[in-house]
Amino acid sequence: MFLHGAGGGGWEWNLWGGIWRAQGIAVSAPDLQPADAGLEATEWDHYRRQAAAWLAALPRPRVVVGASMGGLLALQAAADADALVVINPLPPAPLHTLLPAREWPARVPWRRHARLASTRRAMPESDPASVLYALRRWRDESGAALRAAQSGIMAAMPACPALFMASRRDEDVPAQAVRQLAGQAGGAFVELAGGHLAPLMGRDAPQAARQAVEWLNATGAAA
């Protein structure tokens, strides 16, 4: 199960999903849903409960994969998984203190304020078609959920095999935070080139997806 990052959707995993399916792995990439009262009323726990329920509904063996905000959700759900892969995950407490300082409004207007120029800046390693594809699909996000992550979310370290992947030039989640998280969890660590979105939608994303599935196959957790 793939969990997307803030402002995105299951579409972020299109490339990874194709590569993993080619290896015979069934893939699910749902969109996180806001609370019934709307995005401004959506708390972190709304997303956490969704991720836990989706994962529990899958047959075993279960692998949970998450990027950015979805990475922290995946870490919280990992107790019910047979393997964990996270890419540039928002780190749990106390490593959240390594995140750059940010302030989030009640509704983060990424959809409303989406522009081609800003999407290009966010995706410098992506080709023009990928940039345009993302531009048309960004969504607004819950500021409360992001503030909660910024303030520190607790997550137990996974007991299952875990792979932590970090982009060297990530300005949103420092690679050092992911490296320290991998050390605390006793997991494997892989450093990647590029920025925050590069492992999912950059030119080197296929290589990152293959690295992750090769690691997974080597663990035997998905067999």
C-alpha positions, 0 to 999 in steps of 0.5 A: 500500500502506497501512502502519498504526501501532503497536497498530492494523491495516489497518482504520485505513485503511478511510476512506482506502481507500474514497476512494482506490478511488473514484479508481481506485487499487487499495489494499492494507492488510495487518496487520503480523504478529509474529515466530513466537516471539511479539510479545515477540520481534518486532523492528523488522526483522520489520516492515521485511522484511514491508513491503518484501516486500509492496511488492515484490509489487505491480505498478508504479506503486507508492505506499507510504503509512504513518502513525506507526510505519507511516510510518517503515516506509514511508520505509524501503521508499520506494526501491522505490516510485514515490511516498511519503505519510506521516502523522505518521511516527515520524521516523528518526535523527537527528530521533528526538531530537525525540520525547517520551521514552517507555519501552516494556515487552516487550509494550505492552498496548494491547489488554488495557488498552483502555478506552472513556475512554482511546480517547476521549482518544486520538481527540478528533476522532472521532465515537462510532461511530469510537471504538467501532470502534477500541476493539474493534480495538486490539492489543498491540504489540512494545515492542522495535520501538517502543524501536528507533524511539525510539532512532533508525532509519536511513532513506535519503531517498526519491528518489521524489515524497514528501508529508509530512502532520503534525497540528498538535496531535500529542502523539506526533510533533511536527509540527516533526519532520515538517516538518524531515523533509520539508525534508531529503527535498525533499518536500511538506509539509501541516499538518493540524488535530487530533491524532495519529489525526485524519488517519485516523479523525477528522472531517476524515480524508476531507479529508486523504485527498482532499488526499493523492490529489490530490497523488498525481494531480498528481505523475503517479506513480500513472498 
